[in-house]
Amino acid sequence: MNYEQIFKNIDDILWKEAGCSNELDYVEQTSWILFLKYLDDLEIERSDEMALQGKDYTYIIKKEFRWNSWACPKNQKGEIDHKAAMTGDDLTDFVNLKLFPYLKNFKASAATPDTLEYKIGEIFSELKNKIVSGYNMREILNYADGLHFQSSTDKHEMSHLYESKIHKMGNAGRNGGEYYTPRPLIRTIVRVVEPKIGDTIYDGACGSAGFLCEAFNYLNEKAKTVEQKQILQKQTFYGKEKKGLAYIIGIMNMIFHGVEAPNIMHTNTLAEDLSQIQQRDRKDVILANPPFGGKERSEIQQNFPIKTGETAYLFMEHFIKMLKAGGRAGVVIKNTFLSNTDNASIALRRELLENCNLHTILDCPNGVFTGAGVKTVVLFFEKGKPTEKIWYYQLNLDRNLGKTNPLSEDDLADFVALQKTKAASPNSWSLNVSDLNPDTLDLSVKNPNKKEEKTLREPAEIIKEMRELNKQAEELLKGM
């Protein structure tokens, strides 16, 4: 049975499950089961490697809690031993009362937060088993046992299927953009920012870790030596995520893409005092799509020099501070950031223009973010020198974007080609910062090449005609 069919069968069972009501539940419940199967495969692989060296491997997970002990015990032929396999209430009791408490405890016993042990504890502190029926769970475990994580082909297929689940989850909710930034857009942003092996890459609002996964794919193709591959595993990708489910999905997504112990922290990035960020904390590259439309409490705002309740703007302050001198960024933000006239928005634009070279603004059409109902731009900037000239590109497509007609990399090919030289075209132009109104620093997208449609009639002409008609009506009424 192929992996896609296994995923479909698991979804079909979860659809019948009383404890699961939507796509978010399906992804959450699939995630913890897949994680434990992945963990078991990883430990077996490590044990085999140590055995080849004549050494013993110390398992992270105790024998009774390993996949082959409780989830799918095997007989001598390597098939599932149905007599030994728990089902019904026995299985759900074991999972809820023994397995989850045992795994949750790893958070307290782990040496440091960047270990796999800590990640296990963190994940199972956040998750609850919502599969109420032990018979449904037995079926799901039997299917999951057919998934493997050893080869790069296995991991590639798993990552593709898991991304598909995240995409569905994003489309299912009103806040699609919260979990899912379209991958063609992410890949384009990565290509423009051009991270290098040895760069540290950061997303402080990483959600399902789409930016980190795509940056890993981009760099993994360029990694030729064992040392370079180790740098990508341990010293390159850093993320933070506030929400429990998104944190878990982000970790799982990175694991499926090939990063064994992702450096993703479960924390509220905005709760950090900006003044406490040191040089050692700063990163070479920032790739991010901070959440749209969130509001932060006043105590969170105290961590920032520019006070605003708008979550995305606080993230922008954080990102500017987190970049090293010479560091590059590609950040998705609502297009209203360019033109809002409140003091905080103007102050933040001034901060960006004075401390960074905002060299490119990509204006995205409506419908890029399914279900989010907002229009966005992508800001590309480099820290360390002020902005003198901004190159704009307005993505004008000859179709409406939506669930059945999403953004593609082909749509963005012209942008990528022109961006290298910042060339002018019907969709692109440059703006000198010296020409901006110094009081408002309005950066709105105003394509000088776009011909305005001529208004057929002037408003004054229409008002004059309405007055004439009213006058005629009054005279008619008088004559009646």
Disulfide bonds with the S-S distance in Angstrom:
none
